[in-house]
Amino acid sequence: MCDLNQKSQSSLSPEHLILQLQLLVYMNGKNLCKKLRGKGMNLGDV
């Protein structure tokens, strides 16, 4: 079982790349929300 897990982690599968991409977009989105809130704007106003 351990070998299988290590293999799947070391090789970048499309699913893994998609997950990374989604995480990146999510984190960027959170930062954007913070910036907008800092300027006194709500996402509903945009």
N, C-alpha and C positions, 0 to 999 in steps of 0.2 A: 504493500500500500504506500509506503513512504516513497519508494522509487517513482511510482506513478505520479504522486503529488509533486515531487521535485521536477520531473520532466515537464509537467503541464505548466509549472511556474516559470521554468527557464525559457521555454519556447514561447514566443509572442504569437498567440493565436489571434485570429480576427476578433473573437469575442473579448479577449483581453484588451485589445487595442480600443475596441468600442467602449468598454467599461472605463478605460483611462480617459478617453475623449469626453465621455459623459461627465466624469468627475471634474475634468478641467473646465468644461462649460459651466457646471454647477458652481464650482468655486469662483469662477469669473463673475457669474451672475450674482453671487452673494456679495462680492466686492463692489459690483456696480450698484446694488441696492444700498449698500452702506454709503457710497459716495453721493447717491441721489438724496438719501435721507439727511446727509450732512449739509446739503444745500437747501434743506427745508422743503424738499419735494417728496411727495408720496408716489409710489408706482402707479396709482390710479390716476394721477394728474398727467402722466407722460402720454 
